[in-house]
Amino acid sequence: MVSTEPVIETTDNPSCVVCGSELPRQKKGRPRRYCNPACARRARQASPSNQASEGPSHTPAPGRRGAEARGQGVGIEQAPSDALDPPADAVEDFRTRYYANFASTPGQDPISTRRKLRYRLRHLLREVTTVNRCKGCGWEPIANGIAIKMGTKDGRNTAGFGGLETCGRIWLCPVCSAKIRVRRGDQIAEGVGRHIDGGGSAWFLTITLPHEKGDALKDSFDALTQAWRYVKTGRAYQDEKKWFGILGEIKAVEVTHGDNGWHPHAHILILTSRNLEFDEFCSWVARLDARWAKGLAKVGWSTGRPGIRLVLVPVEKGKGIAAYVAKVQEKGLGNEIARADMKDARPGNRTPFGILADFGNHALADDVELWWEYEQATAGRSAIRWSPGLWAKLMPDADDLSDEEIAAEDEGSAAIAYLAPWTWRRIRTIPGAEIAILEAVERSGWEGLLRVLIRYRVSAAGVYTPEEWATPNEVELEPL
């Protein structure tokens, strides 16, 4: 079992992540990570991906960092080795269970493959997370019986479990995140479609900020948020609201990690009451870019390069957005904004769930520490947010559900079977049994469920039809 103790922060002065020299404390601005330019160059030249490419024979045990890693200047704070060291037999058990379980098999149905990956990642998340709510997601029953439900979506049978705890963590849980982001993407596509049908216009804005390997994710997130707040405050923004008819915005924040450290960025849909002439559009872009650069400077961050730090393109209904964005879409604008869990990072970068999967495959301590940093930095932050009053304007007939409410909704429309708690406790400990049950039910219903239980040597005594479950004295909640 891998220790799930988070990195402990101390009140000591920060030190250079390359050579360990003590750094002076700063009261404001971008926190320093290096003592001099030479250390900064060494950190930029070091590539954590090279360690992973060496193969299993060179992979360090989980929770232990070698002297080589310190010499390469890995850009995250180091945890005490005893806080991460599991027993030797636990290390081998963990590697045996998770190694090579997080790669897609060529030729498989992509929907089925993604779901299998999400469930495997959620099992791994329970072992490493510092968030207690995530440990019980999809694991602990909240009712006397666990329902197996089935419905139809987009012409496909879809099965799911009911009566289990859900965490609703859009940043952290692979299963809840996918469910929430699907709904958010549909909502965005519907709302923006209504707006454009009514004669309005939409603009797709991407903002980013320069980053280095030593930048802490929390500091980068704070800089992104505070600099954007500067763009939206003051007389300039109020003038733009009147000139261009700005009604509101939908903002989605994403993050990846690569050789240059954490890379948080935001996609923002800005809705206006009318279309803009070309000269108006150019003027607006220049004003936004200038304020964004000034906002970054205000929070002590580098301003970056024009044309990269801020990009604005028009949205055309039925055509997605501009070509450079449309190439990564699967179903359109809503997915581009909301479905960060479906996107692949650029070469050399990894998504947070990619980091978690790499830890499952290679058991590198660097990866689990990156995940813990991600957990701490995203705590309390919104991933997708509509500006105040915009939902009421665009979606007055729809309920604005919270992430937790969306995650707790049952996936299927009708129950085809119920599992007694003791039967569920047996199933959840068998690797792959949950997915096998859902896929069998989607193919063959009740008969498929029984065949899977026989294959996994699970007694059918704790499995009931809906009629049996509703009949008094027909159900045994615990084995005899």
C-alpha positions in Angstrom: 0.0 0.0 0.0 1.4 3.3 -1.0 1.4 6.0 1.7 -1.0 8.8 1.1 0.5 11.3 3.4 0.7 14.7 1.7 3.9 16.8 1.4 4.3 18.6 4.6 4.9 22.3 4.3 7.3 24.0 6.8 7.9 27.5 7.9 11.6 27.4 6.9 12.9 29.7 4.2 12.5 28.3 0.7 15.5 26.7 -1.0 16.7 26.5 -4.6 15.2 23.4 -6.2 18.4 22.6 -8.0 21.3 23.1 -5.5 19.4 23.5 -2.2 20.8 27.0 -1.4 18.5 29.0 0.9 16.5 31.7 -0.8 15.3 35.0 0.7 11.6 35.2 1.5 9.4 37.4 -0.7 6.4 39.4 0.4 4.8 39.7 -3.0 5.3 38.8 -6.7 6.3 35.6 -8.3 8.0 33.2 -5.8 11.7 32.5 -6.6 12.7 28.9 -7.2 16.3 29.2 -8.2 19.3 31.0 -6.6 20.9 32.1 -9.9 20.5 31.9 -13.7 22.8 28.9 -13.9 20.5 26.8 -11.7 17.5 28.0 -13.8 19.2 26.8 -17.0 20.0 23.4 -15.4 16.4 23.0 -14.4 15.2 23.8 -17.9 17.5 21.3 -19.5 16.4 18.5 -17.1 13.5 16.4 -18.5 11.5 14.2 -16.1 10.2 12.3 -19.1 13.6 10.8 -19.7 13.4 9.0 -16.4 10.1 7.4 -17.3 11.5 6.3 -20.7 14.3 4.2 -19.2 11.9 1.3 -18.6 10.9 -0.7 -15.6 14.4 -1.9 -14.9 15.5 1.7 -14.0 12.3 2.7 -12.2 12.8 3.6 -8.6 10.6 2.2 -5.9 7.5 4.2 -5.1 8.1 7.0 -2.7 11.9 7.0 -3.0 14.0 9.6 -4.9 17.5 8.9 -6.0 20.4 11.3 -5.9 20.3 11.4 -9.7 16.8 13.0 -9.6 18.1 15.7 -7.2 21.1 16.4 -9.4 18.8 17.0 -12.4 16.9 19.6 -10.5 13.3 18.3 -10.4 11.1 21.3 -10.1 8.9 20.3 -7.1 9.5 20.4 -3.4 10.8 17.1 -2.0 9.0 15.2 0.7 10.8 13.4 3.5 11.7 9.9 2.3 10.2 8.2 5.4 6.8 9.9 4.6 6.6 8.0 1.3 8.4 4.7 1.9 6.0 1.7 2.0 7.0 -1.8 3.2 9.0 -3.7 0.6 6.3 -6.4 0.1 3.6 -3.6 -0.4 5.7 -2.1 -3.2 5.8 -5.4 -5.1 2.1 -6.0 -4.6 1.3 -2.5 -5.8 3.5 -2.8 -8.9 2.0 -6.2 -9.8 -1.5 -4.9 -9.5 -1.2 -1.6 -11.4 1.7 -2.1 -13.8 0.6 -1.7 -17.5 -3.0 -1.4 -16.5 -3.4 2.2 -17.9 -2.7 1.9 -21.6 -5.3 1.7 -24.3 -5.5 -1.5 -26.4 -5.5 -0.9 -30.1 -8.7 -1.8 -31.9 -11.0 -1.5 -28.9 -14.2 0.5 -28.8 -13.0 4.0 -27.8 -16.0 4.6 -25.5 -15.5 1.3 -23.7 -11.7 1.9 -23.5 -12.2 5.3 -21.9 -14.6 4.0 -19.4 -12.3 1.1 -18.4 -9.4 3.6 -18.0 -11.6 5.9 -15.8 -12.6 3.0 -13.5 -9.0 1.8 -13.2 -7.8 5.3 -12.4 -10.5 5.7 -9.7 -9.2 2.5 -8.1 -5.7 3.9 -8.1 -7.0 7.3 -6.8 -8.4 5.7 -3.7 -4.9 4.5 -2.8 -3.0 7.7 -3.3 -5.5 10.6 -2.7 -5.3 12.9 0.3 -9.0 13.8 -0.2 -11.2 11.5 2.0 -14.3 12.1 -0.2 -12.6 10.5 -3.2 -11.7 7.4 -1.3 -15.4 6.3 -1.0 -16.5 7.3 -4.5 -18.0 4.3 -6.3 -17.0 2.1 -3.4 -19.2 2.7 -0.3 -22.9 1.9 -0.4 -25.3 4.6 0.7 -28.4 2.3 0.5 -29.4 -1.2 1.5 -29.1 -2.4 -2.1 -26.8 -1.5 -5.0 -28.9 -1.1 -8.2 -27.7 -2.0 -11.6 -29.5 0.3 -14.0 -29.7 0.4 -17.8 -30.9 3.0 -20.3 -30.2 4.2 -23.8 -28.1 7.2 -24.9 -27.2 8.1 -28.5 -28.4 4.7 -29.7 -26.3 2.7 -27.2 -27.2 0.8 -24.2 -25.6 2.4 -21.1 -25.5 0.7 -17.7 -24.4 2.1 -14.3 -24.6 1.4 -10.6 -26.9 3.2 -8.2 -26.9 3.5 -4.4 -23.1 4.2 -4.2 -21.3 7.2 -2.8 -20.1 9.8 -5.3 -17.5 12.5 -4.6 -18.5 15.0 -7.4 -14.8 16.2 -7.7 -14.5 17.5 -11.2 -10.7 18.1 -10.8 -9.8 14.8 -9.2 -12.2 11.9 -9.9 -11.9 10.3 -13.3 -15.4 8.9 -13.2 -17.2 11.9 -11.7 -15.2 14.3 -13.8 -16.3 12.7 -17.1 -20.0 12.6 -16.0 -20.0 16.3 -14.9 -18.1 17.5 -17.9 -20.4 15.7 -20.3 -23.3 17.6 -18.8 -21.5 20.9 -18.7 -20.5 20.5 -22.3 -24.0 19.9 -23.4 -25.2 22.9 -21.3 -22.6 25.2 -22.9 -23.5 24.0 -26.4 -27.2 24.5 -25.8 -26.8 27.9 -24.2 -24.5 29.3 -26.8 -26.6 27.8 -29.6 -29.7 29.6 -28.3 -27.7 32.8 -28.0 -26.5 32.7 -31.6 -30.0 31.7 -32.9 -31.3 34.8 -31.2 -28.9 37.0 -33.2 -26.0 37.2 -30.7 -22.3 36.4 -31.2 -19.8 34.4 -29.3 -16.0 34.7 -29.1 -13.5 32.0 -27.9 -10.7 33.4 -25.8 -7.6 31.5 -24.6 -5.3 33.0 -22.0 -2.1 31.6 -20.7 1.0 32.7 -18.8 4.7 32.0 -19.0 5.8 29.1 -16.8 9.0 27.4 -15.6 9.7 24.1 -14.0 10.1 25.6 -10.5 6.7 27.4 -10.5 4.3 26.0 -7.9 0.9 25.2 -9.4 -0.9 27.2 -6.7 1.1 30.3 -7.5 0.4 29.9 -11.2 -3.3 29.4 -10.6 -3.4 32.5 -8.4 -1.6 34.6 -11.0 -4.0 33.4 -13.7 -7.1 34.2 -11.6 -5.8 37.6 -10.3 -4.6 38.8 -13.7 -7.9 38.0 -15.4 -9.7 39.8 -12.6 -7.6 42.8 -13.4 -8.8 42.5 -17.1 -12.4 42.6 -16.1 -12.3 45.4 -13.6 -12.1 49.1 -14.2 -13.4 51.6 -16.7 -11.9 49.9 -19.8 -14.0 46.8 -19.4 -17.2 48.7 -18.6 -16.6 50.7 -21.8 -16.2 47.4 -23.8 -19.4 46.0 -22.3 -21.3 49.0 -23.8 -19.5 49.2 -27.1 -19.6 45.5 -28.0 -22.7 44.5 -26.0 -20.9 42.0 -23.7 -23.5 39.9 -21.9 -21.3 37.6 -19.9 -18.8 34.8 -20.2 -18.3 31.1 -19.5 -14.8 30.3 -18.2 -13.1 26.9 -18.0 -9.7 26.4 -16.4 -7.4 23.6 -17.5 -3.8 22.5 -16.6 -1.1 20.3 -18.0 2.4 19.5 -16.9 5.6 19.2 -19.1 9.3 19.8 -19.2 8.7 23.4 -18.2 6.5 22.6 -15.3 2.8 23.3 -14.7 0.9 25.0 -17.5 -2.5 26.3 -16.3 -4.6 28.2 -18.9 -8.2 29.2 -19.4 -10.7 29.0 -22.2 -13.3 31.7 -22.0 -16.5 32.1 -24.1 -17.5 35.7 -24.3 -21.0 36.4 -25.5 -22.0 39.7 -27.2 -25.3 41.0 -28.3 -24.1 41.7 -31.9 -21.4 40.8 -34.3 -18.3 43.0 -34.7 -16.7 44.6 -37.7 -13.2 43.6 -38.5 -11.7 46.9 -37.2 -13.7 46.6 -34.0 -12.5 43.0 -33.5 -8.9 44.1 -34.0 -9.3 46.9 -31.5 -10.9 44.7 -28.9 -8.1 42.1 -29.2 -5.4 44.7 -28.8 -7.2 46.2 -25.7 -7.6 42.7 -24.1 -4.0 41.7 -24.8 -2.6 44.9 -23.3 -4.7 44.6 -20.2 -3.8 40.9 -19.8 -0.1 41.7 -20.1 -0.5 44.5 -17.5 -2.5 42.2 -15.2 0.3 39.6 -15.3 2.9 42.3 -14.5 0.7 43.5 -11.6 0.8 40.1 -9.9 4.6 39.9 -10.4 4.5 37.5 -13.4 6.3 37.7 -16.7 4.1 39.1 -19.5 5.0 36.5 -22.1 4.8 37.0 -25.9 2.0 38.7 -27.8 0.0 36.3 -30.0 0.6 33.5 -27.5 -0.5 34.8 -24.1 -3.9 35.7 -25.5 -5.8 34.4 -28.5 -9.4 35.5 -29.5 -11.4 33.9 -32.4 -15.0 34.0 -33.4 -17.4 31.1 -32.9 -19.5 30.0 -35.8 -22.5 27.8 -35.2 -22.3 24.4 -36.9 -18.6 24.8 -37.6 -17.1 24.6 -34.2 -14.6 27.4 -33.6 -11.5 28.5 -35.5 -9.6 25.8 -37.3 -6.7 25.5 -34.8 -9.2 24.8 -32.1 -11.6 22.6 -34.1 -8.9 20.1 -34.8 -9.0 18.8 -31.2 -12.8 18.7 -30.9 -14.8 15.5 -30.8 -18.4 16.8 -30.7 -18.1 20.6 -30.9 -17.9 23.7 -28.9 -19.3 22.4 -25.6 -16.6 19.6 -25.4 -13.8 22.1 -26.3 -14.7 24.2 -23.3 -15.8 21.5 -20.8 -14.2 18.2 -21.7 -10.6 18.6 -20.4 -10.7 15.0 -19.4 -11.0 13.9 -23.1 -8.1 16.0 -24.4 -4.6 14.8 -25.0 -1.9 17.1 -23.9 0.6 18.3 -26.5 3.7 16.2 -27.1 6.0 16.4 -24.1 3.1 17.4 -21.7 0.7 15.4 -19.6 -2.8 16.0 -18.2 -3.3 15.5 -14.5 -5.0 12.1 -15.2 -2.1 11.2 -17.4 0.2 11.9 -14.4 -2.0 9.6 -12.3 -1.9 6.9 -15.0 1.9 7.1 -15.3 2.2 6.6 -11.6 0.0 3.5 -11.9 2.3 2.2 -14.7 5.7 3.2 -13.4 5.3 3.9 -9.6 7.5 7.0 -9.8 7.5 9.0 -6.6 7.8 12.2 -8.7 4.4 11.5 -10.3 2.6 10.9 -7.0 4.1 14.1 -5.6 2.9 16.0 -8.7 -0.6 14.6 -8.1 -0.6 15.7 -4.5 0.5 19.2 -5.5 -2.4 19.2 -8.0 -4.9 18.1 -5.3 -3.8 20.9 -3.0 -3.7 23.6 -5.7 -7.2 22.8 -7.1 -8.9 22.6 -3.7 -11.8 25.1 -3.6 -11.4 26.3 -7.2 -14.1 26.2 -9.9 -13.2 24.4 -13.1 -16.2 25.7 -15.1 -18.0 28.9 -14.2 -20.8 31.0 -15.8 -20.7 34.7 -15.0 -23.5 35.9 -12.7 -26.8 36.2 -14.4 -25.8 34.5 -17.7 -27.4 31.2 -17.0 -30.7 32.9 -16.3 -30.5 34.7 -19.6 -29.6 31.7 -21.7 -31.1 28.7 -19.9 -34.2 30.0 -17.9 -36.0 26.6 -18.4 -33.2 24.4 -17.1 -32.0 23.6 -13.6 -28.6 24.8 -12.7 -27.3 21.7 -10.8 -24.1 21.6 -8.8 -21.3 19.3 -9.7 -22.2 17.0 -6.7 -25.8 16.8 -7.9 -24.8 15.9 -11.4 -22.4 13.2 -10.2 -25.0 11.7 -7.9 -27.6 11.2 -10.7 -28.2 7.6 -11.7 -26.8 6.8 -15.1 -29.4 4.3 -16.2 -33.1 4.8 -16.6 -34.5 1.6 -15.0 -33.1 -0.9 -12.5 -32.7 -4.5 -13.9 -31.1 -6.0 -10.8 -30.2 -5.3 -7.2 -27.1 -6.5 -5.3 -27.1 -7.1 -1.6 -24.3 -5.2 0.2 -22.3 -8.4 0.9 -22.4 -9.3 -2.8 -21.2 -5.8 -3.7 -18.3 -6.0 -1.2 -17.2 -9.1 -2.9 -17.4 -7.7 -6.5 -15.6 -4.4 -5.7 -12.5 -6.3 -4.6 -12.1 -8.1 -7.9 -10.1 -6.1 -10.5 -12.1 -5.4 -13.6 -15.4 -6.9 -12.2 -17.3 -3.6 -12.2 -16.6 -2.9 -15.9 -17.2 -6.5 -16.9 -20.7 -6.4 -15.2 -21.6 -3.1 -16.9 -20.6 -4.3 -20.3 -22.3 -7.7 -19.9 -25.5 -6.0 -18.8 -25.4 -3.6 -21.8 -25.0 -6.6 -24.1 -27.3 -9.2 -22.6 -29.1 -7.8 -19.6 -30.0 -10.1 -16.7 -28.4 -13.2 -18.4 -25.2 -11.3 -19.0 -25.0 -10.3 -15.3 -25.4 -13.9 -14.2 -22.7 -15.1 -16.6 -20.2 -12.6 -15.3 -20.9 -13.5 -11.7 -20.3 -17.2 -12.5 -17.0 -16.3 -14.2 -15.8 -14.4 -11.2 -17.1 -17.1 -8.7 -19.5 -14.7 -7.1 -22.6 -16.3 -5.6 -25.9 -15.3 -7.2 -27.7 -15.6 -3.9 -27.3 -11.9 -3.3 -28.6 -10.9 -6.7 -32.3 -9.9 -7.0 -34.7 -8.9 -9.7 -36.6 -5.6 -9.1 -39.7 -7.6 -8.3 -37.9 -9.7 -5.7 -36.3 -6.6 -4.2 -39.7 -5.0 -3.7 -41.3 -8.2 -2.2 -41.2 -8.4 1.7 -39.1 -11.3 3.2 -37.5 -12.1 -0.2 -34.2 -10.3 0.4 -31.2 -11.3 2.6 -29.1 -8.2 3.2 -26.3 -10.3 4.8 -25.2 -13.8 4.0 -26.6 -16.7 6.1 
